[in-house]
Structures are given as structure tokens and as C-alpha cells.
């Protein structure tokens, strides 16, 4: 009996929290009513602290690696100048030319390896974040009896920019009537990794 009461209390608290979060988001006020919602995945990625911090960390590492590669480039440039200063056809020229060729080959292998490593790590960060967003959407939809969630772009359209206009034309969601659950998804992700940042929440009107 005690276990049943405790279970009921926990379920009640969870439902209360979900309802509270849902009520705080006017942009998605009708999602539960219609059973359909939209989410701006690009916005979530851009505003999700864990993702942005990881990408910023990788950017700094890339800048450090670029500094090391710059030193290698300068050394190769010096080798090339030394070779060019030698008389073509001489043993010295041939030796310096071979050394220069080896240095260039080693540099290309090193630079290519660094680039591949960063691209692979970047892909893993994107994929892990995608899984987190996907799970957050799934959990939220199940908790609020939402049967279908579409991806959409909530950015305002700049009529003077061709790419913005083409994006709007090709977007499958033409109109949404307060079913944007993006703020709730972002809040849930942030709550899982720390305090919710009020500035990260947005209010998207129906359009």
C-alpha cells in the first residue's frame, strides 16, 4: 500500500512538472490539444549549451593545431627558398629538392590526419546531440499525448535574401497555430545538464 501511494505521488509530481513547463510555453500551448507539434531542431542545436561548448572547445583545438601546421609551412618555405638558391643540376640542388618533397609529403599526411580526426569528432558531437534532441522530443510527446512532431524552421524570413525566401518556399510547414514545442525541448535538455537559462527560451507566435 505504501509503495502504491509513493508511486502515485511520484507520477503526480512528474505530471505536474510537465504541465507546468507546458503552460509556460505559449508558443506550444495548443500542441497537446491538437496532438501535433513542430520543433526547430536547428535552433535547439544553436542554443543548447552542451553542444555549443563542445563545438567551441573543438574550435580552439583546431586553432592550436593550425598554429603548429603554420610552423611546418614556414619550415617548408625556408627549405624551398634554400633549394631555389642552389644551382639546378647540382648534387646540392637534388638533395635539397628531395628533402623538400619529403617534407611536403609528410606535411600533407599530417594535415590530412588532423582534418579527418576533427571531422570525425565533429560528426560524433552532432550525432550525440541529435540523439539527445530526438529522445527529448519523444519523451515530451509521449508525456503530452502528442502523436506527431514535425521539424520546421522558426526563423523570420528576410524578403531581401534569396536563400531565406527559397527556404520558406520549400519548408513543408506553411502554418502552425501555437504548436511550437521548441522552448520546452530546449528547457528539458538544459534541465538535464544544469539550470534552465531563461534567455534561451523564445516565444514563437503562430504563422
Protein Blocks (a to p, Z undefined) as FASTA:
>chain_A
ZZmmmmmmmmmmmmmmmmmmmmmmmklmmmmmnopacddfklmmmmmmklmmmmmmmmmm
mmmmmmmmmmmmmmmmmmmmmmmmpcehiaklmmmmmmmmmmmmmmmmmmmmmmmmmmmm
mmmmmmmmmmmmmmmmmmmmmmnopabdcdddfbdcdfkbmklmmmmmmpmblbdghiaf
klmmmmmmmmmnoccdfklpccdddZZ
